[in-house]
Amino acid sequence: MSRVQPCSVSLYPLPHTTSSESVKTKTEEMEREEKRERKGKMERKRENNISFGHAMIRRSTEPPV
């Protein structure tokens, strides 16, 4: 039984609902999870920015009355 990491990782189950930043144990699995979470947040933020940016552009391209 040379595989010890899967067991050590399973000792710290990280629920997908809570932010992984609350758990400060630096396991590879957790870091990967954290990156995935952060990426998801960034994607959502970028989507909001894009829709907001489109509104701004539409407003600015309208000819002045």
C-alpha positions as CSV (number, residue, x, y, z in Angstrom):
1,M,0.0,0.0,0.0
2,S,2.2,2.8,-1.3
3,R,-0.8,5.1,-2.0
4,V,-1.2,7.3,1.0
5,Q,-2.3,10.6,-0.6
6,P,-5.9,9.5,-1.5
7,C,-6.5,8.6,2.1
8,S,-5.0,11.8,3.5
9,V,-7.1,13.8,1.0
10,S,-10.3,11.9,2.0
11,L,-9.6,12.9,5.6
12,Y,-10.3,16.6,4.6
13,P,-13.5,16.4,2.6
14,L,-14.2,19.7,1.0
15,P,-17.9,20.4,0.4
16,H,-18.5,22.2,-2.8
17,T,-21.0,24.6,-1.2
18,T,-18.5,26.3,1.2
19,S,-15.5,28.4,0.0
20,S,-12.3,26.4,0.1
21,E,-10.5,29.4,1.6
22,S,-12.0,28.5,5.0
23,V,-9.9,25.4,5.1
24,K,-6.2,26.4,5.3
25,T,-4.7,22.9,4.7
26,K,-2.5,23.1,1.6
27,T,-3.3,19.8,-0.2
28,E,-3.0,19.6,-3.9
29,E,-6.6,18.5,-4.2
30,M,-7.7,21.6,-2.2
31,E,-5.6,23.9,-4.2
32,R,-7.1,22.5,-7.4
33,E,-10.6,22.9,-5.9
34,E,-9.9,26.5,-4.9
35,K,-8.7,27.3,-8.4
36,R,-11.8,25.8,-10.0
37,E,-14.0,27.8,-7.6
38,R,-12.1,31.1,-8.2
39,K,-12.3,30.5,-12.0
40,G,-16.1,30.0,-11.7
41,K,-16.3,33.3,-9.8
42,M,-14.2,35.1,-12.4
43,E,-16.3,33.7,-15.3
44,R,-19.5,35.0,-13.6
45,K,-17.9,38.4,-13.0
46,R,-16.7,38.6,-16.6
47,E,-20.2,37.8,-17.9
48,N,-21.6,40.6,-15.7
49,N,-18.9,43.0,-16.9
50,I,-19.5,42.1,-20.6
51,S,-23.3,42.8,-20.3
52,F,-22.6,46.0,-18.4
53,G,-20.0,47.0,-21.0
54,H,-22.4,46.4,-23.9
55,A,-24.9,48.7,-22.2
56,M,-22.3,51.4,-21.8
57,I,-21.2,51.1,-25.4
58,R,-24.8,51.2,-26.6
59,R,-25.3,54.4,-24.6
60,S,-22.1,56.0,-25.8
61,T,-22.7,55.2,-29.5
62,E,-26.1,56.8,-29.5
63,P,-26.0,60.2,-31.4
64,P,-26.4,63.2,-29.1
65,V,-29.9,64.7,-29.2
